[in-house]
Amino acid sequence: MSSLSVMILCGRSPRHLYVANRLCEGARPVAIVQETGTQWSAGKIVRTLRRGGLWRKAWRMLRDRRRYAGDAEARFFFGPQPAKLARTDLLIEVPHINHPHVAALADRLQPDVIAVFGTSLIRGPLLTSGRLGIFNLHGGLSPNYRGADCTFWALYNGQPDQVGCTLHRIDDGIDTGKLIAHVCPEVGESDDELTLFWRAVRDSADVYVEMVERLARGAREGEPQRKKGRLYQVRDRTWRTERQLAARMRDGLLRGLHLPARVRWFGAPATESTATRHDARQPVREER
């Protein structure tokens, strides 16, 4: 367990709770700030209506209600146990992650590390908070897959080897900060988009903890992203592209495929590896 203090900023889904719990186990948590997303301004409502976003939002809600039916995500991460935070005593809820209270809390607590997963884009003074920096777990392999629904787009583009997550430092761009690690899950022919995404997140939770341990040992992790890559936005994923991917999956996109789990670190290598796995298959590990 690392002695570094960690302030965790996260969402409310089971995957977010799981990652927060692993960080609490592997470091010294000082606060868990959850974004509730309940703050709607008049300007935001007008922009949503003007851009036709209301229909897209309603369609996504109906789609996700179907895809996440039966508490599948909670069962994946927590099994038969309830999906909940282990340290509710540290929980602070805010309507938006850039709320002034969050920056004020960081100023007061002075955490060594700020660890982010599942929040809105970080803006303002939070970008310079954390003695050793502010880091994010992104659900795609940056820079080629930045933004939203990156597991979907990697499969849609016929690149199942590009399914995975990125640990990176946060800057003022969208998933553009210095790369810390790429985490790719095991991929098999019976997998689907959600299983692959959840597996990547589960594996990344262990790597997130290892990153904090490396920082505690004085490792200087991080490598600049050498190219711009592509930014996928929520509106890019349409009913048509979903049907196209579903057809490709039925036609055998993953047939006969087996890719091992693998982790690629960027920057100065640490002296040892401490990441653990959830099964007997060890990942291929690379240092750069």
KEMI-931971 format. One record per residue: residue in three letters; x, y, z of N, C-alpha, C in turn; residue number from 1. Coordinates in steps of 0.05 Angstrom, whole numbers. Layout:
N
REC;res;n.u;n.v;n.w;ca.u;ca.v;ca.w;c.u;c.v;c.w;n
REC;ALA;X;Y;Z;X;Y;Z;X;Y;Z;NUM
...
// end
This chain:
288
REC;res;n.u;n.v;n.w;ca.u;ca.v;ca.w;c.u;c.v;c.w;n
REC;MET;17;-24;0;0;0;0;18;25;0;1
REC;SER;11;44;-17;27;69;-19;20;87;4;2
REC;SER;39;103;12;35;123;33;25;149;22;3
REC;LEU;24;152;-5;15;177;-17;-14;182;-11;4
REC;SER;-21;207;-7;-49;215;-4;-62;219;-31;5
REC;VAL;-86;209;-34;-100;210;-60;-128;222;-56;6
REC;MET;-134;241;-72;-161;252;-74;-174;241;-99;7
REC;ILE;-196;227;-97;-209;213;-119;-233;229;-129;8
REC;LEU;-233;233;-155;-256;247;-168;-269;226;-187;9
REC;CYS;-294;220;-183;-306;198;-199;-335;202;-204;10
REC;GLY;-346;184;-221;-375;183;-226;-388;164;-207;11
REC;ARG;-413;156;-214;-429;140;-195;-436;112;-205;12
REC;SER;-427;104;-228;-432;78;-239;-416;57;-224;13
REC;PRO;-424;32;-225;-408;11;-211;-379;10;-218;14
REC;ARG;-372;15;-244;-344;15;-252;-328;37;-238;15
REC;HIS;-341;60;-234;-328;82;-221;-324;75;-191;16
REC;LEU;-343;63;-179;-341;55;-151;-319;35;-147;17
REC;TYR;-317;16;-166;-297;-5;-164;-269;7;-165;18
REC;VAL;-264;24;-184;-237;37;-186;-231;53;-162;19
REC;ALA;-251;68;-152;-247;84;-127;-239;66;-104;20
REC;ASN;-253;43;-101;-247;25;-79;-219;14;-82;21
REC;ARG;-210;7;-106;-183;-4;-109;-162;18;-102;22
REC;LEU;-167;43;-109;-149;64;-101;-148;68;-71;23
REC;CYS;-171;65;-59;-172;67;-29;-156;44;-16;24
REC;GLU;-156;21;-28;-141;-1;-18;-111;2;-22;25
REC;GLY;-103;15;-44;-75;17;-51;-61;42;-44;26
REC;ALA;-75;62;-32;-63;87;-25;-76;98;0;27
REC;ARG;-71;123;6;-83;136;30;-104;156;20;28
REC;PRO;-129;148;18;-150;167;8;-156;189;28;29
REC;VAL;-160;213;18;-167;235;35;-195;246;29;30
REC;ALA;-205;240;5;-232;248;-3;-240;233;-28;31
REC;ILE;-266;228;-30;-278;217;-55;-300;236;-64;32
REC;VAL;-295;250;-86;-314;270;-96;-329;258;-119;33
REC;GLN;-355;256;-116;-372;245;-137;-388;267;-151;34
REC;GLU;-388;266;-177;-403;285;-193;-431;274;-198;35
REC;THR;-451;288;-189;-479;278;-191;-491;286;-217;36
REC;GLY;-481;307;-230;-492;315;-256;-520;327;-254;37
REC;THR;-527;339;-232;-554;349;-229;-557;378;-234;38
REC;GLN;-536;392;-241;-537;421;-245;-542;427;-275;39
REC;TRP;-566;437;-281;-573;445;-308;-578;475;-308;40
REC;SER;-563;490;-324;-567;518;-327;-586;523;-350;41
REC;ALA;-598;547;-351;-616;554;-373;-601;553;-400;42
REC;GLY;-576;562;-399;-560;562;-424;-555;534;-434;43
REC;LYS;-550;515;-416;-545;487;-424;-570;475;-436;44
REC;ILE;-593;481;-424;-618;470;-435;-623;481;-463;45
REC;VAL;-619;507;-467;-623;520;-493;-604;507;-514;46
REC;ARG;-579;504;-507;-559;492;-525;-567;464;-533;47
REC;THR;-576;448;-513;-584;421;-519;-608;420;-538;48
REC;LEU;-627;437;-534;-651;438;-552;-643;447;-580;49
REC;ARG;-626;468;-581;-618;480;-607;-603;460;-624;50
REC;ARG;-587;443;-613;-570;424;-628;-584;398;-633;51
REC;GLY;-609;396;-626;-623;370;-629;-613;349;-609;52
REC;GLY;-600;359;-588;-589;340;-569;-609;326;-551;53
REC;LEU;-633;338;-548;-653;326;-531;-661;298;-542;54
REC;TRP;-665;296;-568;-673;270;-580;-650;250;-577;55
REC;ARG;-625;259;-582;-603;241;-580;-599;231;-551;56
REC;LYS;-603;249;-532;-601;242;-504;-622;222;-496;57
REC;ALA;-647;226;-505;-669;208;-499;-663;180;-511;58
REC;TRP;-653;180;-536;-647;155;-549;-625;140;-534;59
REC;ARG;-605;154;-526;-582;141;-511;-592;130;-485;60
REC;MET;-610;144;-471;-620;135;-446;-635;109;-449;61
REC;LEU;-652;108;-470;-667;83;-475;-649;60;-483;62
REC;ARG;-628;66;-500;-609;46;-508;-594;35;-484;63
REC;ASP;-584;53;-468;-568;44;-445;-585;30;-424;64
REC;ARG;-609;38;-422;-627;23;-403;-630;-6;-411;65
REC;ARG;-631;-10;-437;-632;-38;-448;-606;-53;-444;66
REC;ARG;-584;-39;-451;-557;-52;-450;-549;-59;-422;67
REC;TYR;-556;-42;-403;-548;-46;-375;-569;-60;-358;68
REC;ALA;-589;-72;-371;-610;-84;-356;-600;-107;-338;69
REC;GLY;-614;-111;-316;-606;-132;-298;-582;-128;-281;70
REC;ASP;-574;-102;-278;-550;-95;-262;-525;-110;-271;71
REC;ALA;-523;-114;-297;-500;-129;-308;-473;-117;-300;72
REC;GLU;-471;-91;-301;-446;-78;-294;-439;-82;-264;73
REC;ALA;-458;-79;-247;-454;-84;-218;-445;-112;-213;74
REC;ARG;-458;-132;-227;-450;-160;-222;-422;-166;-233;75
REC;PHE;-414;-152;-255;-388;-157;-266;-366;-148;-246;76
REC;PHE;-370;-124;-234;-350;-113;-217;-352;-122;-187;77
REC;PHE;-376;-127;-178;-380;-133;-150;-391;-161;-144;78
REC;GLY;-397;-176;-165;-409;-203;-161;-435;-200;-146;79
REC;PRO;-440;-217;-127;-466;-217;-113;-468;-194;-92;80
REC;GLN;-446;-181;-86;-446;-160;-66;-457;-133;-78;81
REC;PRO;-468;-116;-61;-478;-90;-71;-455;-73;-82;82
REC;ALA;-461;-58;-103;-441;-40;-114;-441;-15;-98;83
REC;LYS;-421;-11;-81;-420;12;-64;-391;20;-58;84
REC;LEU;-388;44;-49;-362;54;-40;-354;41;-14;85
REC;ALA;-329;34;-11;-320;23;14;-315;45;35;86
REC;ARG;-310;69;26;-304;91;44;-325;114;41;87
REC;THR;-349;108;49;-370;128;47;-365;151;66;88
REC;ASP;-348;147;86;-342;169;104;-326;192;91;89
REC;LEU;-314;185;68;-299;205;53;-314;218;30;90
REC;LEU;-339;210;26;-355;218;3;-365;247;5;91
REC;ILE;-360;261;-17;-371;288;-21;-384;290;-48;92
REC;GLU;-409;298;-50;-423;300;-75;-424;329;-85;93
REC;VAL;-420;332;-110;-421;359;-122;-437;356;-149;94
REC;PRO;-451;378;-157;-466;376;-182;-448;375;-206;95
REC;HIS;-425;387;-204;-406;387;-227;-378;387;-216;96
REC;ILE;-360;373;-229;-334;368;-219;-317;394;-218;97
REC;ASN;-325;414;-234;-310;440;-234;-323;460;-215;98
REC;HIS;-340;450;-197;-352;467;-177;-330;479;-159;99
REC;PRO;-333;504;-151;-312;517;-135;-305;501;-109;100
REC;HIS;-325;487;-99;-320;472;-74;-298;451;-78;101
REC;VAL;-296;440;-102;-276;418;-107;-248;429;-107;102
REC;ALA;-244;452;-121;-218;464;-120;-210;474;-92;103
REC;ALA;-230;484;-78;-224;492;-50;-217;469;-33;104
REC;LEU;-230;446;-37;-223;422;-22;-195;412;-28;105
REC;ALA;-187;413;-54;-160;405;-61;-140;424;-48;106
REC;ASP;-146;450;-47;-127;469;-34;-124;463;-5;107
REC;ARG;-146;455;8;-146;450;37;-131;423;43;108
REC;LEU;-137;402;28;-126;376;34;-98;372;24;109
REC;GLN;-90;387;2;-63;384;-9;-56;355;-14;110
REC;PRO;-71;341;-30;-65;313;-35;-39;310;-53;111
REC;ASP;-26;287;-49;-3;282;-67;-12;277;-95;112
REC;VAL;-34;263;-98;-44;255;-125;-74;260;-126;113
REC;ILE;-83;270;-148;-112;271;-154;-117;250;-176;114
REC;ALA;-135;231;-170;-141;209;-189;-169;212;-199;115
REC;VAL;-173;213;-225;-198;219;-237;-208;195;-254;116
REC;PHE;-234;189;-252;-246;169;-270;-276;174;-271;117
REC;GLY;-286;180;-295;-314;181;-300;-327;208;-294;118
REC;THR;-313;230;-295;-324;256;-291;-325;272;-317;119
REC;SER;-337;295;-315;-336;314;-338;-307;324;-341;120
REC;LEU;-303;338;-363;-277;349;-369;-268;368;-347;121
REC;ILE;-243;364;-337;-232;381;-316;-223;408;-327;122
REC;ARG;-232;429;-315;-224;456;-323;-214;472;-299;123
REC;GLY;-201;495;-305;-195;514;-284;-173;505;-265;124
REC;PRO;-175;515;-240;-153;511;-221;-146;482;-214;125
REC;LEU;-165;464;-217;-160;436;-211;-137;425;-228;126
REC;LEU;-133;436;-252;-113;426;-270;-85;427;-258;127
REC;THR;-81;445;-239;-54;448;-227;-54;437;-198;128
REC;SER;-74;423;-191;-75;412;-163;-61;385;-162;129
REC;GLY;-55;377;-137;-41;352;-132;-11;356;-133;130
REC;ARG;2;349;-111;31;354;-109;46;340;-132;131
REC;LEU;38;316;-138;51;300;-159;35;301;-185;132
REC;GLY;12;314;-185;-3;316;-209;-32;306;-207;133
REC;ILE;-46;310;-229;-74;301;-232;-75;282;-255;134
REC;PHE;-87;258;-251;-86;237;-271;-114;227;-277;135
REC;ASN;-117;215;-301;-143;206;-309;-142;178;-321;136
REC;LEU;-163;162;-316;-166;137;-330;-186;141;-352;137
REC;HIS;-177;138;-377;-193;142;-401;-200;116;-414;138
REC;GLY;-224;112;-422;-233;86;-433;-226;82;-462;139
REC;GLY;-202;89;-471;-193;85;-498;-163;87;-498;140
REC;LEU;-151;79;-520;-122;81;-523;-115;108;-537;141
REC;SER;-107;127;-521;-99;153;-532;-71;150;-545;142
REC;PRO;-65;165;-566;-81;186;-578;-100;177;-600;143
REC;ASN;-98;152;-609;-115;143;-631;-144;142;-624;144
REC;TYR;-151;137;-599;-178;135;-591;-182;153;-566;145
REC;ARG;-190;178;-572;-196;197;-550;-226;202;-550;146
REC;GLY;-236;212;-528;-264;220;-526;-282;197;-516;147
REC;ALA;-305;194;-529;-326;176;-519;-329;150;-535;148
REC;ASP;-338;129;-521;-345;104;-534;-322;91;-550;149
REC;CYS;-298;92;-538;-274;84;-553;-273;54;-558;150
REC;THR;-284;38;-539;-285;9;-544;-302;3;-569;151
REC;PHE;-325;17;-570;-343;14;-593;-328;21;-619;152
REC;TRP;-313;43;-619;-300;52;-644;-277;34;-652;153
REC;ALA;-263;24;-632;-241;5;-639;-252;-20;-652;154
REC;LEU;-274;-30;-642;-287;-53;-655;-299;-45;-682;155
REC;TYR;-312;-23;-684;-324;-13;-709;-302;-11;-730;156
REC;ASN;-279;-2;-723;-257;2;-742;-242;-24;-748;157
REC;GLY;-251;-46;-736;-238;-72;-741;-211;-74;-727;158
REC;GLN;-208;-61;-704;-183;-61;-689;-187;-70;-661;159
REC;PRO;-194;-95;-656;-198;-105;-629;-173;-104;-612;160
REC;ASP;-149;-104;-625;-124;-101;-610;-121;-73;-599;161
REC;GLN;-138;-54;-607;-136;-27;-597;-158;-21;-576;162
REC;VAL;-171;-42;-566;-189;-39;-544;-172;-36;-518;163
REC;GLY;-179;-17;-502;-164;-14;-477;-169;13;-464;164
REC;CYS;-153;18;-443;-155;43;-428;-128;56;-427;165
REC;THR;-128;82;-422;-103;98;-419;-103;112;-392;166
REC;LEU;-81;109;-378;-75;126;-355;-58;149;-365;167
REC;HIS;-66;173;-359;-51;196;-369;-53;219;-350;168
REC;ARG;-34;237;-352;-36;262;-337;-57;279;-351;169
REC;ILE;-70;295;-335;-91;313;-346;-79;340;-353;170
REC;ASP;-84;349;-378;-78;376;-385;-104;390;-394;171
REC;ASP;-102;412;-408;-126;427;-415;-140;416;-441;172
REC;GLY;-130;394;-452;-143;382;-475;-161;359;-467;173
REC;ILE;-171;344;-487;-188;321;-481;-172;296;-486;174
REC;ASP;-163;283;-464;-147;258;-465;-121;263;-480;175
REC;THR;-108;286;-476;-84;293;-491;-59;294;-473;176
REC;GLY;-62;290;-447;-39;293;-429;-19;271;-432;177
REC;LYS;4;274;-418;25;255;-420;16;226;-414;178
REC;LEU;24;207;-430;16;180;-427;31;167;-404;179
REC;ILE;16;153;-387;28;137;-365;28;107;-373;180
REC;ALA;5;97;-381;3;69;-387;-20;63;-406;181
REC;HIS;-17;44;-423;-39;32;-439;-45;5;-426;182
REC;VAL;-71;0;-422;-80;-25;-410;-99;-38;-429;183
REC;CYS;-91;-61;-440;-108;-75;-459;-118;-101;-447;184
REC;PRO;-144;-107;-447;-154;-131;-435;-150;-155;-452;185
REC;GLU;-154;-179;-441;-156;-203;-457;-181;-201;-475;186
REC;VAL;-178;-209;-500;-199;-208;-520;-204;-236;-531;187
REC;GLY;-228;-245;-530;-235;-271;-541;-259;-270;-559;188
REC;GLU;-264;-291;-574;-284;-291;-595;-312;-289;-584;189
REC;SER;-317;-295;-559;-344;-294;-548;-350;-267;-534;190
REC;ASP;-331;-249;-535;-334;-223;-521;-352;-204;-536;191
REC;ASP;-363;-185;-522;-378;-163;-534;-367;-136;-524;192
REC;GLU;-378;-115;-534;-367;-88;-528;-366;-83;-498;193
REC;LEU;-388;-87;-484;-389;-80;-456;-370;-98;-440;194
REC;THR;-369;-124;-446;-351;-141;-431;-322;-132;-434;195
REC;LEU;-314;-125;-459;-287;-116;-463;-281;-90;-449;196
REC;PHE;-300;-71;-450;-297;-46;-436;-294;-50;-406;197
REC;TRP;-312;-66;-394;-311;-71;-366;-285;-85;-358;198
REC;ARG;-277;-104;-374;-252;-119;-368;-228;-100;-369;199
REC;ALA;-228;-82;-388;-206;-62;-390;-205;-45;-365;200
REC;VAL;-229;-36;-356;-230;-19;-332;-221;-35;-308;201
REC;ARG;-230;-59;-305;-222;-76;-282;-192;-79;-281;202
REC;ASP;-180;-86;-304;-151;-89;-305;-137;-62;-299;203
REC;SER;-149;-40;-308;-136;-14;-305;-136;-5;-276;204
REC;ALA;-156;-15;-260;-156;-7;-232;-131;-16;-218;205
REC;ASP;-121;-40;-224;-96;-50;-212;-72;-33;-222;206
REC;VAL;-73;-26;-247;-51;-10;-258;-51;18;-246;207
REC;TYR;-75;29;-241;-77;55;-228;-63;54;-201;208
REC;VAL;-68;33;-186;-56;30;-160;-25;28;-163;209
REC;GLU;-17;13;-183;12;10;-187;25;37;-195;210
REC;MET;10;53;-210;21;79;-217;26;96;-192;211
REC;VAL;8;95;-173;12;110;-148;36;100;-133;212
REC;GLU;39;73;-133;62;61;-120;88;69;-133;213
REC;ARG;88;70;-160;112;79;-174;119;108;-168;214
REC;LEU;98;125;-167;103;153;-160;115;155;-132;215
REC;ALA;105;138;-113;116;139;-86;145;131;-85;216
REC;ARG;154;114;-104;182;105;-105;199;125;-121;217
REC;GLY;187;147;-130;202;168;-143;204;165;-173;218
REC;ALA;189;146;-185;189;143;-214;177;168;-227;219
REC;ARG;189;176;-249;179;199;-265;165;188;-289;220
REC;GLU;139;182;-285;124;170;-307;114;191;-326;221
REC;GLY;111;183;-351;97;201;-370;113;205;-396;222
REC;GLU;99;205;-418;111;210;-444;92;226;-460;223
REC;PRO;100;248;-473;81;264;-488;69;248;-511;224
REC;GLN;44;254;-518;31;242;-541;43;255;-566;225
REC;ARG;53;238;-584;68;247;-607;50;256;-630;226
REC;LYS;25;248;-629;7;256;-651;-21;263;-640;227
REC;LYS;-37;275;-656;-63;284;-648;-83;262;-645;228
REC;GLY;-82;242;-663;-101;220;-662;-129;229;-670;229
REC;ARG;-149;216;-659;-177;223;-666;-193;226;-641;230
REC;LEU;-210;246;-641;-229;251;-619;-257;242;-627;231
REC;TYR;-268;222;-613;-295;212;-619;-314;226;-599;232
REC;GLN;-336;236;-609;-356;249;-593;-381;231;-590;233
REC;VAL;-396;237;-569;-420;221;-564;-438;220;-588;234
REC;ARG;-441;243;-601;-460;244;-624;-451;228;-648;235
REC;ASP;-425;220;-649;-415;205;-671;-427;176;-672;236
REC;ARG;-434;166;-648;-445;139;-646;-475;141;-651;237
REC;THR;-483;132;-674;-511;134;-683;-524;106;-684;238
REC;TRP;-551;107;-689;-566;82;-692;-554;66;-716;239
REC;ARG;-546;80;-737;-535;67;-760;-508;53;-754;240
REC;THR;-490;67;-741;-464;55;-735;-467;32;-716;241
REC;GLU;-486;34;-698;-490;11;-679;-500;-14;-694;242
REC;ARG;-518;-10;-713;-528;-32;-729;-505;-44;-746;243
REC;GLN;-487;-27;-756;-465;-37;-772;-446;-54;-756;244
REC;LEU;-440;-44;-731;-422;-60;-714;-435;-86;-706;245
REC;ALA;-461;-85;-700;-475;-110;-692;-474;-131;-714;246
REC;ALA;-476;-122;-739;-474;-140;-762;-446;-151;-765;247
REC;ARG;-426;-135;-761;-398;-145;-763;-392;-165;-741;248
REC;MET;-403;-160;-717;-399;-179;-695;-412;-205;-701;249
REC;ARG;-436;-205;-712;-450;-229;-720;-436;-244;-742;250
REC;ASP;-423;-229;-759;-408;-241;-782;-381;-251;-774;251
REC;GLY;-374;-249;-748;-349;-261;-739;-325;-243;-737;252
REC;LEU;-330;-218;-729;-307;-199;-726;-286;-210;-706;253
REC;LEU;-295;-224;-685;-276;-234;-665;-272;-264;-668;254
REC;ARG;-282;-276;-689;-281;-305;-691;-252;-315;-692;255
REC;GLY;-246;-335;-675;-219;-346;-674;-198;-329;-661;256
REC;LEU;-207;-306;-650;-187;-287;-639;-182;-292;-609;257
REC;HIS;-157;-291;-601;-150;-291;-573;-126;-274;-569;258
REC;LEU;-130;-251;-556;-108;-233;-550;-104;-233;-520;259
REC;PRO;-79;-235;-511;-74;-235;-482;-76;-207;-470;260
REC;ALA;-81;-206;-444;-81;-180;-431;-52;-169;-431;261
REC;ARG;-50;-143;-434;-23;-131;-435;-23;-103;-424;262
REC;VAL;-1;-95;-413;3;-68;-402;28;-56;-413;263
REC;ARG;27;-32;-423;50;-18;-434;54;8;-418;264
REC;TRP;77;10;-405;84;34;-390;100;53;-407;265
REC;PHE;95;79;-402;110;100;-416;127;115;-396;266
REC;GLY;150;124;-405;168;139;-387;188;122;-373;267
REC;ALA;200;132;-352;221;118;-338;210;93;-324;268
REC;PRO;222;70;-329;213;45;-316;218;45;-286;269
REC;ALA;199;32;-272;203;29;-243;220;4;-238;270
REC;THR;229;0;-214;247;-22;-207;233;-48;-205;271
REC;GLU;207;-48;-201;193;-73;-197;164;-69;-206;272
REC;SER;150;-91;-210;122;-91;-218;105;-101;-195;273
REC;THR;84;-86;-189;67;-94;-166;38;-99;-173;274
REC;ALA;31;-96;-199;3;-100;-207;-5;-129;-203;275
REC;THR;-30;-133;-194;-41;-160;-191;-63;-164;-212;276
REC;ARG;-71;-189;-215;-91;-195;-235;-114;-209;-221;277
REC;HIS;-136;-211;-236;-160;-225;-226;-161;-254;-234;278
REC;ASP;-142;-264;-249;-141;-292;-256;-112;-300;-260;279
REC;ALA;-108;-324;-268;-81;-335;-270;-66;-326;-294;280
REC;ARG;-79;-313;-314;-65;-304;-338;-52;-278;-333;281
REC;GLN;-25;-278;-334;-10;-253;-329;-8;-237;-355;282
REC;PRO;-9;-211;-353;-8;-194;-377;20;-193;-388;283
REC;VAL;21;-188;-414;47;-181;-426;53;-152;-417;284
REC;ARG;76;-148;-406;83;-121;-395;106;-109;-411;285
REC;GLU;103;-85;-419;124;-71;-434;131;-45;-420;286
REC;GLU;157;-39;-421;166;-13;-410;178;3;-433;287
REC;ARG;173;29;-432;185;47;-452;199;70;-438;288
// end
